[in-house]
Amino acid sequence: MIDFQSGYILRPVNPVFIYFSLLCGLLLNLLPIGNYGWVPDWLIICIVFWNIHQHRFVSVIISFALGLLMDVHNSDLLGLHAFSYSLVAYLAISWHRRIIALSVISQALHLLPIFLLVSLFPVIMHWLLSGEFYWWALTGSIQALIEVMLWPIATRILLAPQRRPIDVDHNRPI
C-alpha cells in the first residue's frame, strides 16, 4: 500500500496490531470518564480507520460485535451501537477508495458525516422510539467535531508501524 501523502510504500500491516488498536479503542471507551459530549468515541475512530486502510481485517461483523459490547457497557438499547457501528463500517468500506487518496485534512472533512451519523444515531433512535427529544443530547455533534480533529493524529499513530524509513540502509534486506 502506498502512503499518498509522503509517496512511500508502506509495510504490510500486522493483524495483531490492528486488533490491539481496536482493543485499546474499546478500553478507552470503557473508561469511567462519563458520557459527555467532549469525550470522543475512540473505538469508532479505530473502526473507521481500519475499514478505510485494511478493510479485509476489520469487517462489518467485527464492527457489529464491538457495537454489541458497547451496548452492553452503556446498558443502552441492545443493538443501537451495533447497528450504527456496522453501518459506519459499511460506509467506510464503500468510501475507502475515494478517501484514501486524499490528504489527511481532506479525509477528516470527508469523514465528518460518518462521525456525525454514529454520534447522532442513538439520539434519533431514542427520539423515534420514545417520542421525547433531549436537546442536550445534540452534544454528539461536538463529539463528531472532536473525532474529526483527532483524525490526523490517529492516522499518524496507526500508520507508524507500517512506514518505511526515509534513509535507506543498503545492507538491510527490507
C-alpha positions as CSV (number, residue, x, y, z in Angstrom):
1,M,0.0,0.0,0.0
2,I,1.2,3.5,-0.8
3,D,1.1,6.4,1.6
4,F,-0.2,9.1,-0.7
5,Q,0.9,12.0,1.5
6,S,4.6,11.0,1.6
7,G,4.8,8.8,-1.5
8,Y,6.4,5.9,0.3
9,I,5.4,2.3,0.2
10,L,4.0,1.1,3.5
11,R,5.0,-2.3,5.0
12,P,2.3,-4.9,5.3
13,V,0.1,-4.4,8.3
14,N,0.3,-6.8,11.2
15,P,-3.1,-8.1,12.1
16,V,-2.1,-8.3,15.7
17,F,-1.5,-4.6,15.7
18,I,-4.9,-4.0,14.2
19,Y,-6.7,-6.0,16.8
20,F,-4.6,-4.5,19.6
21,S,-5.5,-1.0,18.4
22,L,-9.2,-2.0,18.4
23,L,-8.8,-3.4,21.9
24,C,-7.2,-0.1,23.0
25,G,-10.0,1.9,21.5
26,L,-12.6,-0.3,23.3
27,L,-10.7,0.0,26.6
28,L,-10.6,3.8,26.2
29,N,-14.4,3.8,25.6
30,L,-14.8,1.7,28.7
31,L,-13.0,4.2,31.0
32,P,-15.4,5.7,33.6
33,I,-15.0,9.3,32.5
34,G,-18.6,9.8,31.7
35,N,-20.7,10.1,28.6
36,Y,-20.0,13.8,27.9
37,G,-20.2,15.4,24.5
38,W,-16.5,16.3,24.6
39,V,-15.4,12.6,25.1
40,P,-14.7,11.1,21.6
41,D,-15.7,7.6,20.7
42,W,-12.2,6.1,20.4
43,L,-13.5,2.8,19.1
44,I,-15.2,4.3,16.1
45,I,-12.1,6.2,15.1
46,C,-10.2,2.9,15.1
47,I,-13.0,1.1,13.2
48,V,-13.3,3.8,10.5
49,F,-9.5,4.0,10.2
50,W,-9.0,0.2,9.7
51,N,-12.1,-0.1,7.5
52,I,-10.6,2.5,5.2
53,H,-7.0,1.3,5.2
54,Q,-7.4,-2.5,5.8
55,H,-11.0,-3.5,5.3
56,R,-10.2,-7.2,4.9
57,F,-9.1,-7.5,8.6
58,V,-11.9,-5.4,10.2
59,S,-15.2,-6.2,8.7
60,V,-18.8,-5.2,9.3
61,I,-19.3,-8.3,11.5
62,I,-16.4,-7.3,13.8
63,S,-17.8,-3.8,14.0
64,F,-21.2,-5.2,14.9
65,A,-19.7,-7.3,17.7
66,L,-17.8,-4.4,19.1
67,G,-21.0,-2.4,18.9
68,L,-22.8,-5.1,21.0
69,L,-20.0,-4.8,23.6
70,M,-20.6,-1.0,23.7
71,D,-24.4,-1.6,24.1
72,V,-23.8,-3.9,27.0
73,H,-21.4,-1.5,28.6
74,N,-23.7,1.5,28.2
75,S,-26.7,-0.5,29.2
76,D,-28.5,1.1,26.3
77,L,-30.9,-0.4,23.8
78,L,-29.4,-3.6,22.6
79,G,-28.3,-3.3,19.0
80,L,-28.2,0.5,18.9
81,H,-24.4,0.9,18.8
82,A,-24.1,-2.4,17.0
83,F,-26.2,-1.2,14.1
84,S,-24.6,2.3,13.9
85,Y,-21.1,0.8,14.1
86,S,-21.9,-1.7,11.3
87,L,-23.5,1.0,9.2
88,V,-20.5,3.2,9.6
89,A,-18.2,0.3,8.8
90,Y,-20.1,-0.4,5.6
91,L,-19.9,3.3,4.6
92,A,-16.2,3.4,5.4
93,I,-15.6,0.3,3.3
94,S,-17.6,1.7,0.4
95,W,-15.8,5.1,0.5
96,H,-12.3,3.7,1.1
97,R,-11.0,4.2,-2.4
98,R,-12.1,7.8,-2.7
99,I,-10.9,8.7,0.8
100,I,-7.5,7.1,0.9
101,A,-6.2,9.2,-2.0
102,L,-7.0,12.5,-0.2
103,S,-4.8,14.4,2.2
104,V,-5.3,13.8,5.9
105,I,-7.2,17.0,6.4
106,S,-9.5,16.3,3.5
107,Q,-10.0,12.8,4.8
108,A,-11.1,14.3,8.1
109,L,-13.6,16.6,6.4
110,H,-15.0,13.8,4.3
111,L,-15.4,11.6,7.3
112,L,-17.4,14.3,9.3
113,P,-20.8,12.9,8.0
114,I,-19.8,9.4,9.2
115,F,-18.8,10.6,12.6
116,L,-22.0,12.7,12.8
117,L,-24.0,9.6,11.9
118,V,-22.5,7.5,14.6
119,S,-22.9,10.2,17.3
120,L,-26.4,11.3,16.4
121,F,-27.9,7.9,15.6
122,P,-28.6,7.0,19.2
123,V,-30.3,10.4,19.8
124,I,-32.5,10.0,16.8
125,M,-33.4,6.4,17.6
126,H,-34.4,7.4,21.2
127,W,-36.5,10.2,19.8
128,L,-38.3,7.8,17.4
129,L,-38.8,5.1,20.0
130,S,-39.8,7.2,23.0
131,G,-41.2,10.3,21.4
132,E,-39.1,12.5,23.7
133,F,-36.3,14.6,22.3
134,Y,-33.5,15.6,24.6
135,W,-31.8,18.7,23.3
136,W,-28.8,18.2,25.4
137,A,-28.1,15.0,23.6
138,L,-27.2,17.0,20.5
139,T,-23.7,17.5,22.0
140,G,-22.9,14.5,19.9
141,S,-22.1,16.9,17.1
142,I,-19.3,18.3,19.3
143,Q,-18.1,14.7,19.7
144,A,-18.0,14.3,16.0
145,L,-16.1,17.5,15.5
146,I,-13.5,16.3,18.1
147,E,-13.2,13.0,16.3
148,V,-12.6,14.8,13.1
149,M,-9.8,16.9,14.8
150,L,-8.3,13.7,16.2
151,W,-8.2,12.0,12.7
152,P,-4.8,13.3,11.7
153,I,-3.3,12.2,15.0
154,A,-4.9,8.8,14.7
155,T,-3.7,8.4,11.2
156,R,-0.1,9.3,12.2
157,I,-0.2,6.9,15.2
158,L,-1.9,3.9,13.4
159,L,0.2,4.1,10.3
160,A,3.5,4.5,12.2
161,P,4.4,0.8,12.3
162,Q,3.9,0.5,8.6
163,R,6.1,3.4,7.4
164,R,9.4,2.5,5.9
165,P,12.4,4.5,7.0
166,I,13.3,7.6,4.9
167,D,17.0,6.9,4.9
168,V,17.6,3.5,3.1
169,D,20.2,1.2,4.5
170,H,21.6,-0.8,1.6
171,N,22.8,-3.6,3.9
172,R,19.3,-4.3,5.2
173,P,17.3,-6.7,3.1
174,I,14.0,-5.0,3.5
